[in-house]
Amino acid sequence: MRIALTALLAFAAGVLLMMLVNGHSSHVQPTPSSTASTGTVNGITPAVAGSSSSDTDDSDSNDNWPSKAPSPEEVVYAQPTMMHEALAKLTPRVPDKTNLYLVAFAGDGGEDVFRNEAEYAAQLFTQRFGPTAHALVLENNPSTLQTHPLADWSNLENALDGLAGVMKTDQDILVVYMTSHGDEDHNLLVDMDPLPLDQIGAPDLASILKKHPFKWKVVVVNACYSGGFIPDLQGPGTLILTAARTDRSSFGCGSDSDITYFGKAWLVDAMNRTDDFVDAFQYAKADIDTWEKKDKLTPSQPQINIGEGIVQQLASWRKDIKPGEAVPFSPPPASASSAPTAAQQSPDR
């Protein structure tokens, strides 16, 4: 009975979500999260040997929906209100100064590591960098369905629409921090089973950003194969940081991890050491190289692309801030669905 009811709710949620989302028919759909991760590779990998799509039991993911949460249909209906409330909670813009606005996007609801990273990014920027730094968190996680808007295509666009109304788009800096699994075709996994969420590929993210009037942008893509996002995103006024080159995995995800390699290196360690994004990237890249050599991993080779003018605009923001004390990383309690699966326990990276 529970499986049948869940399937019915999932279908209803799908219909409702399609009504809310416009023009997304051409999106690539990566491998579902139920077969997404092995070991601690921050990427989408094949299913465990011997399994196939025909023998996958969809009821497993549906049964992971938290029992005390609203139904999938109620979650979908709540998104416009939750987005409105999240935007309303942003701290006021500081006039006559360059402000920085962070949107942290945790795409995969199957692992807490992405939620941990998105929430920490928001804490770090607002606590360490003072009143000119503002943060908005979109995340997929069973434990935050009633506290944070979903990390999905529509909410990302709506968040940017809202920010465009409060920012000085020719002066302030937009920071988009995307953290999830990534595949070899450069798609980010966007998943909160059983909701049928659209995936976001490199051209999709670039298209979303181009629809909005932000002159100055920092885009961080923390996922496997994330270097493949650079060609679509690069341009004047844009700094791009990725956790790996176009054909390499990145590391540190999985149910036994609290934060990814790149998240720890760039956010926790480097950005608590400096307020310069480019310097922080160089520190992080060196740390990641050391960790990967120690663990005998194929180097991920994080990438950076610096568009014309963005370094100077970031310097304009920095001149008006006095960084505070380092912000310690402390992951929130694990969600109910974070127990490792057989795939996640696999030693294959």
Beta strands, then each sheet from edge to edge (+ up, - down):
strand 1: 100-106
strand 2: 133-139
strand 3: 173-179
strand 4: 187-188
strand 5: 200-201
strand 6: 216-222
strand 7: 238-242
strand 8: 303-306
sheet 1: 2+ 1+ 3+ 6+ 7+ 8-
sheet 2: 4+ 5-
end
